[in-house]
Amino acid sequence: MKVVYDRKKVATRAKDAHPRKGTVCLAVIVNGERRFISSGVHVYKNQWAGGQVVMHPQALELNERLNNVQAAIIEIVNKCDREGCVFAWSMLDRLYVQKPTGTSFTDYIEAVMPDRHLAKGTKVYHLKVLNFLKLHKVTDFSQLTVDTILRLDNILHERRVKGKPLCQTSIYGYHKVIRTYIHQAICVGIMQHDPYSRIKIPKGESRMRDILTMDEVQRVKDLKLYNLDLQRVRDLFLVQIFTGLAYSDLMAADFTRADGDTLRGSRVKTGCEYNTVILEPVREILKRYHNKLPRMTYDHYLKMLKPIAEMCGIHKDVATHTGRHTFATTITLQHGVPLEVVSKMLGHKSVKTTQIYARVQGCMVQVQAERLSKLAL
């Protein structure tokens, strides 16, 4: 067994511009198999030296915690030897149950978040929920009651984003993150009761954005633009329409590494792999930019989409995700591409997510009916 600090090499000093703590793990080898066990201790780079916590207001408690975790691991293995039972890694799951002095619920979330191996987009969302808790002063474990959860729910229902109320799925998302960390705290013995066990937060149904028809897509393609900035935005939007890439994935995509007619990559939001097609309209655009699409901020991109839609006579709420929705429905499903294939193109973890994105429309039913009529049944 060996104590390992910041094995992912992400820690910085406390006074750096973007301070980030490193995790203290125990590298445990049993019968030739190695696992890294989190100690629950997270400190800055200048707070770790000589295999122990230094220059930290709780250095004594944290070092004692490390010693206790190591002793507990040795005792578990020795107990297996004494009793002749088979060791299982699950025996170590409840080791870092001790709560450091002064740790609040929000401190706990910050401490364990690095161990959850969240995708970049998911981590951003978890941080947003964490800031929401801090803003409304729900920071301590003792505050996690049914009344508090209902109060937070009311605040979320009253919240407005760009003048519109949050949809129920977004509200449910906040509760889901909070509940995740509550359940984790219960599992390691910090909390005893789950306030969500006495209330039910409805999941709600996804609010679908508008999609473009083939006629509207053609209008976007044919639009004559003399402003270079608008041309770039229009071209990026068309790439979204014909690839299904989300804005963040579009900005991260490297088309110079495309394999023939396909482009592979990992989604920024979830880390899931996507495998989409490069159709002729995309090839034409890539040729104009020598396979290197322009980059721009999300806010600027969204702002420029509005006048483009107006110039095309499209009276819909066009946003960055409209291109992705249009690919899922108008470009693929309406042309008979199987749902499972569309799911892979979009980089979804589950086909169920694709079913939410891609609404089956009446014209699709008509197309499939015509195909069935031609079969010799």
C-alpha positions in Angstrom: 0.0 0.0 0.0 1.3 3.5 -0.9 0.0 7.0 -0.4 -0.3 8.8 -3.8 -1.0 12.5 -4.1 -2.5 14.1 -7.2 -2.0 11.1 -9.6 -3.9 13.0 -12.3 -1.5 16.0 -12.1 -4.2 18.6 -11.8 -3.4 20.3 -8.5 -2.1 23.9 -8.3 -1.0 26.1 -5.5 -3.7 27.8 -3.4 -2.7 31.3 -4.6 -2.6 30.4 -8.4 -5.0 32.2 -10.8 -7.2 29.1 -11.0 -6.5 27.1 -7.8 -7.4 23.4 -7.9 -7.0 20.8 -5.2 -5.4 17.4 -5.7 -6.8 14.1 -4.3 -4.9 11.9 -1.9 -5.3 8.3 -2.8 -4.1 5.0 -1.5 -2.6 2.7 -4.1 -3.6 -0.8 -2.8 -2.3 -4.0 -4.3 -4.0 -7.2 -3.2 -3.1 -10.6 -4.9 -1.4 -8.7 -7.7 -4.4 -6.5 -8.5 -4.1 -2.7 -7.9 -6.8 -0.2 -7.1 -6.7 3.4 -6.1 -8.8 4.1 -3.1 -9.8 7.7 -2.3 -9.0 8.9 1.2 -11.5 11.8 0.9 -8.6 14.2 1.5 -8.2 17.0 -1.1 -5.5 19.7 -0.6 -3.6 22.2 -2.7 -0.1 21.5 -4.1 1.6 23.7 -1.4 -0.3 21.8 1.3 1.3 18.4 0.6 4.9 17.5 1.4 6.8 14.4 2.6 3.7 12.2 2.2 1.5 14.2 4.5 -0.7 17.3 4.7 1.2 20.5 5.7 0.3 24.2 6.0 -3.4 23.4 6.3 -5.7 24.6 9.1 -6.9 21.0 9.6 -3.5 19.3 8.9 -3.6 17.2 12.1 -7.1 15.9 11.5 -6.5 15.1 7.8 -3.2 13.3 8.5 -4.9 11.3 11.3 -7.6 10.5 8.8 -5.1 9.2 6.3 -3.5 7.0 9.0 -6.9 5.6 10.1 -7.8 4.7 6.5 -4.5 2.9 6.0 -4.9 1.1 9.3 -8.5 0.1 8.4 -7.3 -1.4 5.0 -4.6 -3.4 6.7 -7.1 -4.7 9.3 -9.7 -5.7 6.6 -7.0 -7.7 4.8 -5.7 -9.3 8.0 -9.2 -10.2 9.0 -9.7 -12.0 5.8 -6.5 -14.0 6.4 -7.5 -14.8 10.0 -11.1 -15.9 9.1 -10.2 -17.6 5.9 -12.7 -15.6 3.8 -12.2 -14.3 0.3 -11.2 -10.6 0.0 -13.4 -8.4 -2.1 -12.7 -4.8 -3.1 -16.2 -3.9 -2.0 -15.0 -4.3 1.6 -13.1 -1.0 1.1 -16.1 1.0 -0.1 -16.9 2.5 3.2 -13.4 3.5 4.4 -13.5 7.3 4.0 -16.7 7.7 6.1 -15.2 10.1 8.5 -16.3 13.7 8.1 -13.5 16.2 8.5 -14.1 18.8 11.2 -16.0 21.8 9.8 -17.0 20.1 6.5 -20.3 21.4 5.2 -22.5 19.9 2.5 -21.2 22.2 -0.2 -17.6 21.5 1.0 -18.3 17.8 0.7 -19.6 18.3 -2.9 -16.4 20.1 -3.8 -14.3 17.5 -2.2 -15.9 14.4 -3.8 -16.6 15.9 -7.2 -13.1 15.2 -8.6 -13.5 11.5 -7.8 -16.7 11.2 -9.8 -14.8 11.4 -13.1 -17.5 13.7 -14.7 -17.4 14.7 -18.3 -16.6 18.3 -18.8 -20.1 19.4 -19.6 -21.6 17.4 -16.7 -19.0 18.9 -14.3 -20.0 22.4 -15.4 -23.7 21.5 -14.6 -22.8 20.1 -11.2 -20.9 23.3 -10.4 -23.9 25.4 -11.4 -26.0 23.4 -8.9 -23.3 23.9 -6.3 -23.4 27.7 -6.8 -27.2 27.6 -6.7 -27.0 26.0 -3.2 -24.4 28.6 -2.0 -26.5 31.5 -3.4 -29.5 30.4 -1.4 -27.4 29.6 1.7 -28.1 25.8 1.7 -24.6 24.8 2.7 -24.8 22.6 5.9 -25.9 19.0 6.2 -28.3 20.0 9.0 -30.2 22.2 6.4 -31.1 19.2 4.2 -34.7 18.8 5.3 -37.9 18.3 3.4 -38.8 21.9 4.0 -35.5 23.1 2.5 -35.9 20.9 -0.6 -39.4 22.2 -1.1 -38.1 25.8 -0.7 -35.4 25.2 -3.3 -38.1 23.7 -5.6 -40.2 26.9 -5.3 -37.2 29.1 -6.1 -36.5 27.0 -9.2 -40.1 27.3 -10.3 -39.9 31.1 -9.9 -36.6 31.4 -11.8 -36.7 33.0 -15.3 -34.1 32.5 -18.0 -34.4 35.0 -20.8 -37.9 35.8 -19.6 -39.1 32.2 -19.7 -39.7 29.9 -16.7 -37.5 26.8 -16.2 -39.1 23.7 -17.7 -39.8 20.8 -15.3 -37.0 18.7 -16.8 -34.5 21.4 -15.9 -35.9 21.7 -12.3 -35.7 17.9 -12.0 -32.1 18.1 -13.1 -31.1 20.4 -10.2 -32.8 18.0 -7.8 -31.1 15.0 -9.4 -27.7 16.5 -8.8 -28.5 17.4 -5.2 -29.9 14.0 -4.5 -26.8 12.3 -6.0 -24.6 13.9 -3.4 -27.0 13.3 -0.6 -27.1 9.6 -1.5 -23.3 9.5 -1.6 -23.1 11.1 1.8 -25.6 8.5 3.2 -23.5 5.7 1.7 -20.4 6.8 3.5 -22.2 7.5 6.8 -22.1 11.3 6.9 -25.9 11.6 6.6 -28.6 9.3 8.0 -31.8 10.2 6.2 -32.7 11.2 2.7 -35.2 14.1 2.5 -36.2 13.1 -1.0 -37.6 9.8 0.3 -40.7 11.8 1.6 -41.3 13.9 -1.5 -41.6 13.3 -5.2 -40.2 15.7 -7.8 -41.8 15.0 -11.2 -39.4 14.5 -14.0 -41.6 16.3 -16.6 -41.4 16.0 -20.3 -38.7 17.6 -22.5 -39.7 20.8 -24.2 -38.9 20.3 -27.9 -37.4 23.2 -29.8 -38.5 24.0 -33.3 -37.0 22.1 -36.2 -36.5 23.2 -39.8 -38.2 21.6 -42.8 -36.3 20.8 -46.0 -37.7 23.9 -47.6 -36.4 26.0 -44.8 -33.0 24.3 -44.8 -32.8 25.1 -48.6 -33.6 28.7 -47.9 -30.7 28.9 -45.4 -28.4 27.3 -48.0 -29.5 29.7 -50.8 -29.4 32.9 -48.7 -27.1 35.5 -50.2 -25.0 37.2 -47.6 -22.5 40.0 -48.0 -21.5 40.2 -44.3 -18.5 37.9 -43.6 -19.6 37.4 -40.0 -23.1 36.3 -41.0 -21.7 34.0 -43.7 -19.5 32.2 -41.1 -22.5 31.8 -38.7 -24.7 30.5 -41.6 -22.0 28.0 -42.6 -21.5 26.7 -39.1 -25.3 26.3 -38.7 -25.5 24.3 -41.9 -22.7 22.0 -40.7 -24.8 21.4 -37.6 -27.9 20.7 -39.7 -26.0 18.1 -41.8 -23.9 16.5 -39.1 -26.0 16.8 -35.9 -23.1 18.2 -34.0 -23.9 20.2 -30.9 -22.3 23.7 -30.6 -19.6 22.6 -28.2 -18.8 19.5 -30.3 -18.7 21.6 -33.5 -16.2 24.0 -31.9 -14.0 21.0 -30.8 -14.3 19.0 -34.1 -11.2 18.4 -36.2 -12.4 17.7 -39.7 -8.8 17.2 -40.9 -9.0 13.8 -39.1 -12.2 12.7 -40.8 -12.1 9.1 -42.1 -13.6 9.3 -45.6 -17.3 10.0 -45.3 -17.4 9.8 -41.5 -16.2 11.9 -38.5 -15.6 10.3 -35.1 -15.1 12.1 -31.9 -16.2 12.3 -28.2 -18.9 14.6 -27.0 -17.7 17.5 -24.8 -20.9 17.3 -22.7 -20.9 13.5 -21.9 -17.7 12.0 -23.3 -19.8 9.6 -25.4 -18.5 8.7 -28.8 -20.3 10.0 -31.9 -19.8 8.8 -35.4 -21.5 11.1 -37.9 -21.5 11.5 -41.7 -20.0 14.2 -43.8 -22.5 14.9 -46.5 -21.9 16.9 -49.7 -23.2 20.3 -48.3 -20.7 19.9 -45.5 -17.9 19.1 -47.9 -18.6 22.2 -49.9 -18.4 24.3 -46.7 -15.2 22.6 -45.5 -13.6 23.3 -48.9 -14.2 27.0 -48.5 -12.5 27.0 -45.1 -9.7 24.5 -46.0 -11.1 22.0 -43.5 -10.8 24.4 -40.6 -14.1 25.9 -39.6 -14.2 29.3 -37.9 -14.4 29.5 -34.2 -16.6 31.9 -32.2 -18.2 32.2 -28.8 -21.6 30.7 -28.1 -23.3 34.0 -27.3 -22.1 35.6 -30.5 -23.1 32.6 -32.6 -26.6 32.5 -31.1 -27.0 36.3 -31.5 -26.2 36.0 -35.3 -28.6 33.1 -35.9 -31.7 35.3 -35.2 -31.2 37.7 -38.1 -30.3 34.8 -40.5 -33.6 33.1 -39.7 -35.5 36.4 -40.2 -33.8 36.9 -43.6 -34.9 33.4 -44.6 -38.5 34.1 -43.6 -38.3 31.4 -40.9 -40.6 32.4 -38.0 -39.4 29.9 -35.4 -37.3 30.1 -32.3 -34.0 29.2 -34.0 -31.2 28.4 -31.6 -27.9 26.5 -31.8 -29.6 23.2 -31.0 -32.1 23.7 -33.8 -29.5 22.4 -36.2 -29.0 19.2 -34.1 -32.8 18.7 -33.9 -33.2 19.2 -37.6 -30.5 16.6 -38.4 -32.2 14.1 -36.1 -35.6 14.5 -37.7 -35.6 16.2 -41.1 -32.3 15.0 -42.4 -32.1 11.4 -41.0 -35.3 10.0 -39.6 -37.6 11.4 -42.3 -35.3 9.8 -44.9 -35.5 6.4 -43.3 -32.3 6.2 -41.3 -32.9 3.8 -38.4 -33.3 5.3 -34.9 -30.4 3.2 -33.6 -28.1 4.6 -36.3 -29.2 8.2 -35.6 -28.5 7.6 -31.9 -24.9 6.6 -32.8 -24.5 9.6 -35.0 -25.6 12.0 -32.3 -23.5 10.3 -29.6 -26.3 9.4 -27.3 -25.9 7.0 -24.5 -29.3 5.6 -25.0 -31.8 5.3 -27.9 -34.4 6.7 -25.5 -32.6 10.1 -25.6 -32.8 10.0 -29.4 -36.5 9.4 -29.2 -36.9 12.6 -27.2 -34.8 14.6 -29.7 -36.3 13.1 -32.9 -40.1 13.5 -33.1 -41.7 11.1 -35.5 -43.9 13.2 -37.8 -46.8 12.3 -40.0 -44.8 12.4 -43.2 -42.5 9.7 -41.8 -45.5 7.4 -41.2 -46.7 8.0 -44.8 -43.2 7.0 -46.1 -43.1 3.8 -44.1 -46.7 3.0 -45.1 -45.7 3.2 -48.8 -42.8 0.9 -48.2 -45.0 -1.6 -46.4 -47.6 -1.6 -49.2 -44.9 -2.8 -51.6 -44.0 -5.8 -49.6 -45.5 -9.2 -50.4 -47.2 -9.8 -47.1 
